[in-house]
């Protein structure tokens, strides 16, 4: 059941982040899920870092605050992905 929750969290967070972030982001449904899962880990890790001052790989739960943290992390992931792909294409 935990894997199913991760897939649902990834889909929700990735879709919201793609809708918020300006411009076109490629990838289909699997790319959106992967983006959301990566965003959940980025957001959860940054949340732990800012609250405790130590770095730990963490992820939020499937709740409203968890989705918000995952969306913020997914926006960071989209920004970093666009930064990496833009610089390699130039």
N, C-alpha and C positions, 0 to 999 in steps of 0.2 A: 504494500500500500504506500510505502514511503516513496518509491520510484514514481508512482502515479501522481503523488502530490508534487514532486519535483517537476514533472512534465507539465502539469496544470499551472504551477507557479511560473514556470518558464514561458509558457504560451501567453499567459496574461501579462506578465511583466514585459516580455519582448514586444508584444503587440502594442501596448501602451507607449513604450519607449519609441518604437518606430513611428507612431502617430504623433508624438510630441516633437521628436527631433526633426528639424527642417531638412529638406532635400530628399533625394531618393536613396533608399537602402535596398540593395538586392537581397536575394534569398527568399525562399518560400517558407512554408510552414515549419520545416525542420530547422531552417536557419533562424527563424523567429524564436523557436523553443530553445535552441542552443544559445542564442543571444540572451534570452531571459535567464537561463540557468547560470551562464557566466556572470551576468549582471547581479544575480542573487548572491553569488560568492563575492563579487567585488563590493557590493553594498554591505553585506554582512561583515566582511573583513574590515572595511572602513569604519563601520559602526562600532565594532569591538575596539579598533585602534583609537578612535576619538573618545570612547567612554573609559577605557582602562589605560591607554597609553602603551599597550603591548600589541604586537602583531600576531594574530591567530586566524587561521582559515576557518571561517564560520559562515553560516548561511541562515537567513531568516526562515520563520515558519510560514505556513499557509494561512495567513491572517491579513487583515487590512494594513497594519503597520509593516508586516513582512512584505506585502506586495509593494508598498510605497518604497521601502528600502531596496527591493529588487529592481523596481523601475528606475530609481536614481542610479543604481549600479549599472543597469543596462544602458542608460543614457551615456554614462562614462565609457562603457564598452563600445558603443556606436561611435562616440567621438574619437576614441583611440584607434578604432578600426579604420575610420575615414582618414585619420592623420597618417596611419601607416600605408594605406593603399594610395593615397594622394602623393605622398613623397616618393614612393617607388615608381609611380607612373610618370613622374616629371623628368 
